[in-house]
Amino acid sequence: MLRAGDWVEVRGKDEILKSLDKQGRLEGLPFMPQMFKFCGQRFKVFKRAHKTCDTVDRTGGRSLPATVHLEMRCDGAAYGGCQAACLIFWKEAWLKPVDAEVTAIATPSSDRVLAGPTVCTEADVWKAVRREDSADPREIRYACQATELPRFTTPLPWWDVRQYVEDYTSGNTSLGQIVRGAIYAAYYNGTMAYRDKIGRPFRWLYDMVQSLWHGIPFPRKKGSLADGMRAAITDLEIEPGDVVRVKSYDEILATLDRGNKNRGLFFDAEMVPFCGGTYRVKARVHNFLSEKTGKMVALKTSAVMLENVWCQSRYSDCRMFCPRAIYPWWREAWLEKVSEGPAREAVADGCGGARRLSNAA
């Protein structure tokens, strides 16, 4: 079993094709065309992907076997230029552990998977990129790992303690992170701090305690934009490589409606830990693949991604410590351009979460 931090080598193209069915999948998981370019290369395991979050049907946590995330992301090249930059799911059968001791344990099962005849070709993998179930033949609908997630995963109840044991034993999450997550979940649900009136004193108490050691404020407050008001568009002319400072949580709440959206873009609790920090801009986001429909969606108002700033799944309901590490998207109204000074390196610990966009914003 591979753990976070292990080094692996991606198997050769011919070996991987032997593991795939005619649709280019292994146990329902698509092998995407852009993954071929990594064959023969070595990478470090980012996290063990024994679980993930359902960003298609919003059912909560999902389970999948013998899978990891490596330190790489999808470039969207085979999918119309999608800019979501998702982590890629890798079956252990597609990888060879570099460490000799791990190889002795993991290779036999992988070899059995790859020993069969080749039924899939590279052309089949490319063909599987497009869905064939569209009512309109002129309509382009894609099928990637993100859109097909419910087909290669199974439901994972939040109360199944085995997932948290594997979070720890796999190296995904430290014991301290698990304890802090349990305390937050117990407080959040036990005091009903999420309720508008009942929870108000408990949110205040949470903030008071956190302020004693400069902790993170209660992360699930409501936006204060008046009903019917639409947030103004802010254009800071931010480009990749620029250094920006994330505004304070209170300043950001002033730009959000009661649904915590700014012109359709959701500000999630997982973004609160980054408030006040200074980071470098990774990319501007203009379009993305809808995981629900497989269609390419263009943003009406572009957003930005920040380097090494991804969901850490600290506060995610029913999917704590998901390792998927999805990049949140930031409105420029939530940022300040910094003319000088170094960008702070974001600390990632147990990443995952849900896409930040609720519609074409």
Buried (B, 14 or more C-beta within 10 A) or exposed (E): BBBBEBBBBBBBBEBBBBBBEEBBBBBBBBBBBBBBEBBEEEBEBBBBBBBBBBBBEEBBBBBBEBBBBBEBBBBBEBBBEBBBBBBBBBBBBBBBBBEEEBBEEBEEEBEEBBEEEEEBEBEBBBBBBBBEEBEEEEEBBBBBBBBBBBEBBEEBEBEEEEBBEBBBEBBBBEEEBBEEBEEBBEBBEEBEBBEEEEBEEBBEBBBEEEEEEEEBBBBBBEBEBEEEEEBEEBEBEBEEEBBBBBBEBEBBBEBBBEEBBBBBBBBBBBBBBBBBBBBBBBBBBEBBBBBEBBBBBEBEBBBBBBBBBBBBBBBBBBBBBBBBBBBBBBBBBBBEEBEEEEBBEBEBEBBBBBBBBEEBB
